[in-house]
Amino acid sequence: MSIDGTTLEENNAVRTVLKISGWMADIPITQRLFLYRDLKRLDIENSLDWNSPRMIRIEQLFPLEQQNAELRYGVPFGSNSVKDLMPGAGPRPSSKTNLVDEINQEAWEKYRMIQGWVFAGTPEWGVTVAAGHQLVKLDSGMIHGNMIRGQRYTSVRVVRGDQVTSISFPPQGHYVFKYSFSSGAGDWKAQRSYQAGMNFNNPLIPVEVADDISTKSLPPTHSFCSVQGDNLVISALKKSESDDAIILRLYEIQGASAETPVIFLGKQQAFHETDLLERELRSAAERVLHLNPYEIKTVKLQPDR
């Protein structure tokens, strides 16, 4: 990347924002680095203008200095080690040409579609990369955040005037890719890498009410729904499809049994366990939820109005 210049956009009691402007293969790229006061974290925002077809790949690289670091990443309702692959999975050779489709097995094994986060480290120390983009390439010494790659789809031909060509991807436009880098003691469970990924992809939306017209009914901080246990992740909170009840879905992510009350609107609530179609499994209400390792649970709440 050729650098045109740097600008200090913010420098206050909360954060510092450094803007880096430059070019890569005549593609204008802007990178913003966010540093926070008293917080061991670096956020990265890369934006670029893709104006015409280019046969290049643009990545955000995260070098790894630890030897034999464990690589783990988020998947729906859990996590997975980079070493764990479904037996027999991979690219397939063509029966006619004996050529492997798209990429070979060795290259294919390094790519992952992640959900929110990647951890690299040991039981003593490691780093977490939270990502707003799903495709990554995981090497022993590098995490590649795949941002954009120019390509052509050649299975069909497109006629534009007198020219026969193919479809180029991605389409022209402004693209933004976001990452967050943090580190700490312990493995992915101790650092709660999954929490970093969820928080980064579902940021809080601050709304400030600064007036003296009326008294405010809510305290400075308040949780509307919570469960006890860092290994429990709430994945959905919604209205029931059949009535006015509230549906809560959560899962255990660390591989340990757990039990928890359900706190909703400041009170411990009774609930009914349901299946995925929100049908109650038992007639009697419960007040403590029990989860086995990696189990997904759906419960139905009917809080007092």
Secondary structure as UniProt FT lines:
FT   STRAND          2..11
FT   STRAND          15..24
FT   TURN            25..26
FT   STRAND          27..36
FT   TURN            37..38
FT   STRAND          41..50
FT   STRAND          57..63
FT   TURN            67..68
FT   STRAND          70..75
FT   TURN            76..77
FT   STRAND          78..81
FT   TURN            82..83
FT   TURN            87..88
FT   TURN            95..97
FT   HELIX           105..108
FT   TURN            109..110
FT   STRAND          111..113
FT   STRAND          117..121
FT   STRAND          125..131
FT   STRAND          135..138
FT   STRAND          142..149
FT   STRAND          151..160
FT   TURN            161..162
FT   STRAND          163..169
FT   STRAND          173..185
FT   HELIX           188..191
FT   HELIX           193..201
FT   STRAND          225..227
FT   TURN            230..231
FT   STRAND          232..239
FT   STRAND          246..252
FT   STRAND          258..260
FT   STRAND          262..264
FT   TURN            265..266
FT   STRAND          267..268
FT   STRAND          271..274
FT   TURN            276..277
FT   STRAND          289..291
FT   TURN            293..294
FT   STRAND          296..301
//
